[in-house]
Amino acid sequence: MTAVLLANAVLWPVAVPLVTAALCAALWRHVGAQRLVSRFGTLALLCVSLFLLWRVVAAGTQAIQFGSWAAPFGVTFAADRLGAAMAAITGLMAVSVMIFGLADIRRREEAAGFHVLFHGMLTGVNGAFLTGDIFNLYVWFEIMLITAMGLLAIRRTRAQLDGTLKYAVLNLFSTLLFLLAVALLYGATGTLNMADLGRVMPTLPPSATLTISALLFLAGFGIKAGYFPLFFWLPASYHTASITIAAIFAGLLTKVGVYACFRVFTLIFAADDGLRGILAVMAAGTMLFGVFGAAVQWDVRRILSFHIVSQIGYMLLGLALATPAGLAGGIFYIVHHIVVKANLFLIAGAIHRASGTFDLRRSGGLLKRSPLLAVLFLVPALSLGGIPPLSGFWAKFMVIDASVKAEAWWLVGVALFVGLLTLYSMTKIWMEAFWKAPVLPREAARPVPAPMLAAIALLSTVTVVIGLFAQPFVVFADQAAASLADPSAYIDAVLGPGTAAAPRTAP
């Protein structure tokens, strides 16, 4: 039994939510049974994801092949430090939002298929993080997209249907670009296995086909991640979802696009000066337009949605630098932001529960009426703004320090300026929702249910722990970045020892 668990460690973070979704579908008419299966499946997902992370740290990159077909011809799953960390943080987010959902998910949402769609989406997310095949990355993206659209429209309100339409149109266009990029890449290399692509690409001369393929990948992933100038669908759709769903979207879905960029533009395409310049401009635009958009909003969900965009710019900045320090900063930032952003959306839901509104102009008085919620808000808010000693300080420090070392001074200036405006937005939420006197004629705030506070406290604790004990997380990010900068260990794990050192000629 132990041997089976170890040999298939990379499979379980995909298999567990897939089986959970199937069981919930089989129990379609039994909402109570679905609920129990869903909760057990979520806890199991966290356990197997942490097991995979431990296995990768202890034994290196893990890879398995399906159907008795050896790589690069069969279907491959592979997990290095980055992939395993993303799967583990997915498990943590699933548990956190499921705890919050105990007080937020309505029975009619459950009857409409929430649990099936939720675990189906987790299957797609982890499949994208762990696949070793560029075409199967597209397949997992589509599973994630279909289930996410179902979750986005699950309450079937006019606003949700409008947001779902915007989400669907842009993401389907992204899919088209992705498929075109895959077709061009396959035509030039004759392989779809990402490790094999990493071995073949250095042997090929530069060509227009490969350049166009790289740009199409960047555009396709950029839409999914919310990069400038392709981000406008995100703040137009995320705020329409229920808070439980919006939190998991904010934490994970855009990061799948970011992860795909980190994987493709390190393992497959080298970041030359031209590509780095494009990435740098996109990173700066993403940071600036996102934070400016947040500054003029009053709906707390829209503020946070625009800040998803602005903070993704910091991650892209790490990739644009294309140095080990920059990649490490980007990886650390991804993990930090998933936790903090999901938590802020959960807090937005708690603010709505306490004050009855998402509009900051109509809120107020929560510092006195809900002091615990006020304290819990400060942790992710200050972390997002980069205040020490929280996780956001170290994330921003690593990215900006890498920019200084690369002498990218204009990017340093943009990153610092955006950090100040981020603090402005968080201060705005604090002053309007917590500090000022209540606007609505209500003597006491409605109580925030214990499951909501428990989920928020869990993620706030993670943020504090990462900040106070940053060293092991920084070391892990450095090691993950080193494996991206030198993918030979990943290639050898998938294709066999020594293959990275002996690339074959493409057909």
C-alpha positions as CSV (number, residue, x, y, z in Angstrom):
1,M,0.0,0.0,0.0
2,T,2.8,2.4,0.9
3,A,4.6,1.6,-2.3
4,V,1.5,2.4,-4.3
5,L,1.0,5.7,-2.5
6,L,4.6,6.7,-3.1
7,A,4.7,5.6,-6.7
8,N,1.6,7.5,-7.6
9,A,2.0,10.6,-5.3
10,V,1.7,13.0,-8.3
11,L,-1.6,11.4,-9.3
12,W,-3.6,11.8,-6.1
13,P,-4.2,15.6,-6.1
14,V,-6.0,15.1,-9.4
15,A,-7.7,11.7,-8.6
16,V,-9.1,12.7,-5.3
17,P,-11.2,15.7,-6.5
18,L,-12.2,13.8,-9.6
19,V,-13.6,10.9,-7.6
20,T,-15.2,13.3,-5.2
21,A,-17.0,15.1,-8.0
22,A,-18.1,11.8,-9.5
23,L,-19.5,10.6,-6.1
24,C,-21.3,13.9,-5.6
25,A,-22.8,13.6,-9.1
26,A,-24.0,10.0,-8.3
27,L,-25.7,11.4,-5.1
28,W,-27.4,14.2,-7.1
29,R,-30.7,13.9,-5.4
30,H,-29.2,13.6,-1.9
31,V,-27.8,17.0,-1.0
32,G,-26.9,16.0,2.6
33,A,-24.8,13.1,1.3
34,Q,-23.2,15.3,-1.3
35,R,-22.2,17.7,1.5
36,L,-20.5,15.0,3.6
37,V,-18.7,13.5,0.6
38,S,-17.5,17.0,-0.4
39,R,-16.2,17.9,3.0
40,F,-14.3,14.6,3.3
41,G,-13.0,14.9,-0.3
42,T,-11.7,18.4,0.5
43,L,-9.8,17.3,3.6
44,A,-8.4,14.3,1.6
45,L,-7.2,16.7,-1.1
46,L,-5.3,18.7,1.4
47,C,-3.7,15.6,2.8
48,V,-2.6,14.1,-0.5
49,S,-1.4,17.5,-1.8
50,L,0.8,17.9,1.3
51,F,2.0,14.3,0.8
52,L,3.1,15.1,-2.7
53,L,4.9,18.2,-1.5
54,W,6.7,16.2,1.1
55,R,7.6,13.6,-1.5
56,V,9.0,16.1,-3.9
57,V,11.1,17.8,-1.2
58,A,12.4,14.5,0.0
59,A,13.0,12.7,-3.3
60,G,13.0,15.3,-6.1
61,T,10.8,15.7,-9.1
62,Q,8.1,13.0,-9.3
63,A,6.8,11.7,-12.7
64,I,4.5,8.9,-13.8
65,Q,3.4,7.7,-17.3
66,F,0.0,6.2,-18.1
67,G,-1.1,3.4,-20.3
68,S,2.3,1.7,-20.4
69,W,3.5,4.3,-23.0
70,A,6.9,5.6,-22.2
71,A,7.5,9.4,-22.4
72,P,7.4,11.3,-24.7
73,F,4.6,9.2,-26.4
74,G,2.3,8.6,-23.4
75,V,0.4,10.8,-21.0
76,T,2.7,12.2,-18.4
77,F,2.1,13.7,-15.0
78,A,5.1,15.5,-13.3
79,A,5.6,17.5,-10.2
80,D,8.6,19.6,-9.3
81,R,8.8,22.0,-6.4
82,L,6.7,24.6,-8.1
83,G,4.0,22.2,-9.2
84,A,3.8,20.5,-5.8
85,A,3.6,23.8,-4.0
86,M,0.7,24.9,-6.2
87,A,-1.1,21.7,-5.6
88,A,-0.6,22.0,-1.8
89,I,-1.8,25.6,-1.8
90,T,-4.8,24.5,-3.8
91,G,-5.7,22.0,-1.1
92,L,-5.4,24.7,1.6
93,M,-7.6,27.0,-0.3
94,A,-10.2,24.3,-0.8
95,V,-10.4,23.6,2.9
96,S,-10.6,27.3,3.8
97,V,-13.4,28.2,1.4
98,M,-15.3,25.0,2.3
99,I,-15.2,26.0,6.0
100,F,-16.4,29.5,5.1
101,G,-19.1,28.0,2.9
102,L,-20.6,26.2,5.9
103,A,-22.2,29.6,6.6
104,D,-22.5,31.0,3.0
105,I,-23.4,28.2,0.6
106,R,-27.1,28.0,0.1
107,R,-29.0,24.7,-0.2
108,R,-30.3,25.7,-3.6
109,E,-26.7,26.1,-4.8
110,E,-25.9,22.7,-3.5
111,A,-29.0,21.3,-5.2
112,A,-27.8,23.0,-8.4
113,G,-24.5,21.1,-8.4
114,F,-22.2,23.3,-6.3
115,H,-20.2,20.3,-5.0
116,V,-19.8,18.6,-8.4
117,L,-18.7,21.8,-10.0
118,F,-16.4,22.8,-7.2
119,H,-14.5,19.6,-7.1
120,G,-14.5,19.4,-10.9
121,M,-12.8,22.8,-10.9
122,L,-10.2,21.6,-8.4
123,T,-9.5,18.7,-10.7
124,G,-8.9,21.0,-13.6
125,V,-6.7,23.3,-11.5
126,N,-4.5,20.5,-10.2
127,G,-4.4,18.8,-13.5
128,A,-3.0,22.0,-15.0
129,F,-0.4,22.2,-12.3
130,L,0.7,18.6,-12.6
131,T,0.4,17.7,-16.3
132,G,3.6,17.1,-18.3
133,D,2.0,17.5,-21.7
134,I,1.3,20.9,-23.3
135,F,-1.9,19.7,-25.1
136,N,-3.2,18.2,-21.9
137,L,-2.6,21.5,-20.3
138,Y,-5.2,22.8,-22.7
139,V,-7.6,20.0,-21.7
140,W,-7.3,20.8,-18.0
141,F,-7.8,24.5,-18.7
142,E,-11.0,23.6,-20.4
143,I,-12.2,21.5,-17.5
144,M,-11.4,24.4,-15.2
145,L,-13.2,26.9,-17.5
146,I,-16.4,24.8,-17.9
147,T,-16.8,24.2,-14.2
148,A,-15.9,27.8,-13.3
149,M,-18.6,29.0,-15.6
150,G,-21.1,26.8,-13.9
151,L,-20.1,28.1,-10.5
152,L,-20.1,31.7,-11.6
153,A,-23.7,31.4,-12.8
154,I,-25.0,29.0,-10.2
155,R,-27.5,31.5,-8.6
156,R,-28.7,32.4,-12.1
157,T,-29.1,36.1,-11.3
158,R,-29.0,38.7,-14.1
159,A,-25.6,40.0,-12.9
160,Q,-24.1,36.5,-12.7
161,L,-25.3,35.6,-16.2
162,D,-23.8,38.8,-17.5
163,G,-20.5,38.2,-15.7
164,T,-20.4,34.6,-16.9
165,L,-20.9,35.7,-20.5
166,K,-17.9,38.1,-20.3
167,Y,-15.8,35.5,-18.6
168,A,-16.7,32.9,-21.2
169,V,-16.1,35.0,-24.3
170,L,-12.7,36.1,-23.3
171,N,-11.6,32.8,-22.0
172,L,-12.8,31.0,-25.1
173,F,-10.8,33.4,-27.2
174,S,-7.8,32.6,-25.0
175,T,-8.4,28.9,-25.7
176,L,-8.3,29.5,-29.4
177,L,-5.0,31.3,-29.1
178,F,-3.7,28.5,-26.9
179,L,-4.7,25.8,-29.4
180,L,-3.1,27.8,-32.3
181,A,0.1,28.1,-30.3
182,V,0.1,24.3,-29.6
183,A,-0.4,23.5,-33.2
184,L,2.5,25.7,-34.4
185,L,4.7,24.3,-31.6
186,Y,3.9,20.7,-32.6
187,G,4.5,21.4,-36.2
188,A,8.0,22.8,-35.5
189,T,9.1,20.2,-32.9
190,G,7.0,17.0,-33.5
191,T,6.3,16.5,-29.7
192,L,3.9,17.8,-27.1
193,N,5.6,16.4,-24.0
194,M,6.9,19.4,-22.1
195,A,10.1,17.7,-20.9
196,D,10.8,16.6,-24.5
197,L,10.1,20.1,-25.7
198,G,12.6,21.3,-23.2
199,R,15.1,19.0,-24.7
200,V,14.3,19.7,-28.3
201,M,13.9,23.4,-28.3
202,P,17.6,24.3,-27.7
203,T,18.5,22.3,-30.8
204,L,16.2,24.3,-33.1
205,P,17.2,27.5,-34.9
206,P,15.1,30.6,-34.4
207,S,12.1,30.8,-36.7
208,A,9.0,32.8,-37.3
209,T,6.9,29.8,-36.4
210,L,8.3,29.5,-32.9
211,T,8.2,33.2,-32.3
212,I,4.5,33.4,-33.2
213,S,3.8,30.3,-31.1
214,A,5.5,32.0,-28.1
215,L,3.5,35.2,-28.6
216,L,0.3,33.2,-28.9
217,F,1.1,31.4,-25.7
218,L,1.7,34.7,-23.9
219,A,-1.5,36.2,-25.2
220,G,-3.6,33.0,-24.3
221,F,-2.1,32.7,-20.8
222,G,-2.2,36.5,-20.4
223,I,-6.0,36.5,-20.8
224,K,-6.4,33.7,-18.3
225,A,-4.0,35.4,-15.8
226,G,-5.4,38.9,-16.2
227,Y,-2.3,40.5,-17.7
228,F,-2.4,44.0,-19.2
229,P,-4.0,44.8,-21.6
230,L,-6.1,41.7,-21.4
231,F,-7.5,41.9,-17.9
232,F,-10.7,43.8,-18.3
233,W,-12.9,40.7,-18.2
234,L,-11.8,39.9,-14.6
235,P,-13.2,42.9,-12.6
236,A,-16.3,42.7,-14.8
237,S,-17.1,39.1,-13.7
238,Y,-15.5,38.1,-10.4
239,H,-17.6,40.5,-8.3
240,T,-20.8,38.8,-9.5
241,A,-20.1,35.5,-7.9
242,S,-21.0,34.5,-4.4
243,I,-18.2,35.1,-1.9
244,T,-17.3,31.5,-1.4
245,I,-16.9,31.1,-5.2
246,A,-15.3,34.5,-5.7
247,A,-12.6,33.7,-3.1
248,I,-11.5,30.4,-4.7
249,F,-11.5,32.2,-8.1
250,A,-9.5,35.0,-6.8
251,G,-7.0,32.8,-5.1
252,L,-6.5,30.1,-7.8
253,L,-7.9,30.6,-11.3
254,T,-5.7,33.5,-12.5
255,K,-2.7,31.8,-10.9
256,V,-3.1,28.8,-13.3
257,G,-2.4,31.2,-16.1
258,V,0.6,32.7,-14.2
259,Y,1.9,29.2,-13.5
260,A,1.6,28.2,-17.2
261,C,3.7,31.3,-18.1
262,F,6.4,30.4,-15.6
263,R,6.4,26.8,-16.9
264,V,6.3,27.5,-20.6
265,F,8.7,30.4,-20.6
266,T,11.4,28.6,-18.6
267,L,11.1,25.0,-19.8
268,I,10.2,25.5,-23.4
269,F,10.9,29.0,-24.6
270,A,14.0,30.9,-23.4
271,A,13.4,34.4,-22.2
272,D,15.5,36.4,-24.7
273,D,15.8,40.2,-24.6
274,G,12.8,40.8,-26.8
275,L,10.5,38.6,-24.8
276,R,11.8,40.0,-21.5
277,G,11.0,43.5,-22.8
278,I,7.4,42.5,-23.7
279,L,7.0,40.8,-20.3
280,A,8.4,43.9,-18.5
281,V,6.0,46.3,-20.2
282,M,3.1,43.9,-19.5
283,A,4.1,43.6,-15.8
284,A,4.3,47.4,-15.4
285,G,1.0,47.9,-17.2
286,T,-0.7,45.2,-15.1
287,M,0.5,46.7,-11.9
288,L,-0.5,50.3,-12.8
289,F,-3.9,49.8,-14.5
290,G,-5.0,47.3,-11.8
291,V,-4.1,49.6,-8.9
292,F,-5.6,52.7,-10.6
293,G,-8.8,50.8,-11.3
294,A,-9.0,49.8,-7.6
295,A,-8.5,53.3,-6.4
296,V,-11.8,54.6,-8.0
297,Q,-14.0,51.8,-6.8
298,W,-16.4,51.7,-3.8
299,D,-17.7,48.2,-4.0
300,V,-15.2,46.2,-1.9
301,R,-15.4,43.2,-4.3
302,R,-14.5,45.4,-7.3
303,I,-11.6,46.9,-5.3
304,L,-10.3,43.5,-4.6
305,S,-10.9,42.3,-8.2
306,F,-8.7,45.1,-9.6
307,H,-6.1,44.3,-7.0
308,I,-5.9,40.8,-8.3
309,V,-4.8,42.4,-11.5
310,S,-2.3,44.7,-10.0
311,Q,-0.6,42.1,-7.8
312,I,-0.3,39.7,-10.7
313,G,2.0,42.3,-12.2
314,Y,4.5,41.6,-9.5
315,M,4.5,37.9,-10.4
316,L,5.0,38.7,-14.0
317,L,7.8,41.1,-13.1
318,G,9.7,38.1,-11.6
319,L,9.3,36.2,-14.9
320,A,10.3,39.3,-16.9
321,L,13.6,39.6,-15.0
322,A,14.3,35.9,-15.9
323,T,17.0,35.7,-13.2
324,P,17.0,33.0,-10.4
325,A,16.3,35.8,-7.9
326,G,13.4,37.2,-10.0
327,L,11.9,33.7,-10.5
328,A,12.2,33.0,-6.8
329,G,10.5,36.3,-6.0
330,G,7.7,35.5,-8.4
331,I,7.2,32.1,-7.0
332,F,7.1,33.4,-3.4
333,Y,4.7,36.1,-4.5
334,I,2.3,33.6,-6.1
335,V,2.0,31.6,-2.9
336,H,1.6,34.7,-0.7
337,H,-1.0,36.2,-3.0
338,I,-3.2,33.1,-3.2
339,V,-3.5,33.1,0.5
340,V,-4.0,36.8,1.0
341,K,-6.3,37.5,-1.9
342,A,-8.6,34.6,-1.1
343,N,-8.7,35.8,2.5
344,L,-9.6,39.3,1.6
345,F,-12.6,38.1,-0.5
346,L,-13.7,36.0,2.5
347,I,-13.5,39.2,4.6
348,A,-15.5,41.0,2.1
349,G,-18.2,38.4,2.6
350,A,-18.0,38.9,6.3
351,I,-18.3,42.7,5.9
352,H,-21.4,42.1,3.9
353,R,-22.8,39.8,6.5
354,A,-22.1,42.3,9.3
355,S,-23.1,45.5,7.6
356,G,-25.6,44.3,5.0
357,T,-23.8,45.9,2.0
358,F,-20.7,45.6,-0.2
359,D,-20.8,49.4,-0.8
360,L,-18.2,51.0,1.4
361,R,-20.1,54.3,1.3
362,R,-23.1,52.7,3.1
363,S,-21.0,50.7,5.5
364,G,-19.1,51.7,8.7
365,G,-18.7,51.1,12.4
366,L,-17.4,47.6,12.3
367,L,-14.3,48.3,14.4
368,K,-16.5,48.9,17.4
369,R,-19.3,46.4,16.5
370,S,-17.1,43.5,15.1
371,P,-13.6,44.0,16.6
372,L,-12.4,40.5,15.8
373,L,-13.3,41.0,12.2
374,A,-11.4,44.3,12.2
375,V,-8.2,42.6,13.5
376,L,-8.5,39.8,11.1
377,F,-8.9,42.3,8.2
378,L,-5.7,44.1,9.1
379,V,-3.5,41.0,8.6
380,P,-4.2,40.3,4.9
381,A,-4.7,44.0,4.2
382,L,-1.3,45.0,5.6
383,S,0.3,42.0,4.0
384,L,-1.1,43.0,0.6
385,G,0.4,46.4,1.1
386,G,3.8,44.9,1.9
387,I,4.0,45.9,5.6
388,P,6.6,43.9,7.6
389,P,6.8,41.4,9.0
390,L,3.9,39.8,7.1
391,S,4.3,37.6,4.0
392,G,3.6,40.5,1.5
393,F,6.7,42.4,2.7
394,W,9.0,39.5,1.9
395,A,7.2,38.9,-1.4
396,K,7.6,42.5,-2.5
397,F,11.1,42.7,-1.1
398,M,12.3,39.6,-3.1
399,V,10.8,40.9,-6.4
400,I,12.1,44.5,-6.0
401,D,15.5,43.3,-4.8
402,A,15.8,41.1,-7.9
403,S,14.9,44.2,-10.0
404,V,17.6,46.2,-8.3
405,K,20.1,43.5,-8.9
406,A,19.1,43.5,-12.6
407,E,19.3,47.3,-12.6
408,A,15.8,47.6,-13.9
409,W,15.3,50.9,-12.1
410,W,12.1,51.9,-13.8
411,L,10.4,48.6,-12.8
412,V,11.6,49.3,-9.2
413,G,9.9,52.7,-9.3
414,V,6.7,51.2,-10.7
415,A,6.6,48.4,-8.1
416,L,7.2,50.9,-5.2
417,F,4.6,53.3,-6.5
418,V,2.0,50.5,-6.9
419,G,2.7,49.3,-3.3
420,L,1.9,52.8,-2.0
421,L,-1.4,52.9,-3.9
422,T,-2.2,49.4,-2.7
423,L,-1.9,50.7,0.9
424,Y,-4.2,53.5,-0.1
425,S,-6.9,51.1,-1.2
426,M,-6.6,49.0,2.0
427,T,-6.7,52.1,4.1
428,K,-9.9,53.2,2.2
429,I,-11.6,49.9,3.1
430,W,-10.5,50.2,6.7
431,M,-11.7,53.8,7.1
432,E,-15.0,53.3,5.3
433,A,-16.0,49.8,6.7
434,F,-14.4,49.8,10.1
435,W,-13.4,53.3,11.3
436,K,-16.2,55.7,10.4
437,A,-19.6,55.7,12.1
438,P,-22.2,53.4,10.6
439,V,-24.3,54.9,7.9
440,L,-27.2,52.4,7.8
441,P,-29.7,52.8,10.6
442,R,-28.7,49.7,12.5
443,E,-27.8,49.8,16.2
444,A,-25.7,46.6,16.1
445,A,-23.9,44.7,13.4
446,R,-25.3,41.4,12.4
447,P,-23.1,38.6,13.9
448,V,-20.5,37.0,11.6
449,P,-21.0,33.2,11.8
450,A,-18.2,31.3,13.4
451,P,-17.3,29.3,10.3
452,M,-16.6,32.5,8.4
453,L,-14.3,33.8,11.2
454,A,-12.6,30.4,11.4
455,A,-11.8,30.3,7.7
456,I,-10.5,33.9,7.8
457,A,-8.5,33.2,10.9
458,L,-6.9,30.1,9.3
459,L,-5.6,32.1,6.3
460,S,-4.6,35.0,8.4
461,T,-2.5,32.6,10.6
462,V,-0.8,31.2,7.4
463,T,0.0,34.8,6.4
464,V,1.6,35.6,9.7
465,V,3.5,32.3,9.8
466,I,5.0,32.9,6.4
467,G,6.0,36.4,7.4
468,L,7.5,35.5,10.8
469,F,9.2,32.3,9.6
470,A,10.0,33.4,6.1
471,Q,13.4,31.7,5.8
472,P,12.3,28.2,4.9
473,F,9.8,29.6,2.4
474,V,12.4,31.7,0.8
475,V,14.8,28.8,0.6
476,F,12.0,26.7,-1.0
477,A,11.3,29.5,-3.5
478,D,15.0,29.7,-4.4
479,Q,15.2,26.0,-5.0
480,A,12.1,26.0,-7.1
481,A,13.5,28.9,-9.1
482,A,16.7,27.0,-9.6
483,S,14.9,24.1,-11.0
484,L,13.0,26.4,-13.5
485,A,16.3,28.1,-14.5
486,D,17.9,24.7,-15.0
487,P,15.2,22.2,-16.0
488,S,17.5,19.3,-16.5
489,A,16.3,17.5,-13.3
490,Y,12.7,17.9,-14.5
491,I,13.6,16.5,-18.0
492,D,15.5,13.6,-16.5
493,A,12.7,12.7,-14.2
494,V,10.3,12.4,-17.1
495,L,12.4,11.0,-19.9
496,G,15.0,9.1,-17.9
497,P,18.4,9.9,-16.4
498,G,20.9,11.6,-18.7
499,T,18.5,12.6,-21.4
500,A,18.7,16.3,-20.6
501,A,22.4,16.3,-21.4
502,A,21.8,14.6,-24.8
503,P,19.1,16.5,-26.8
504,R,17.8,14.8,-29.9
505,T,17.3,16.5,-33.2
506,A,13.7,17.4,-33.9
507,P,12.0,15.6,-36.8
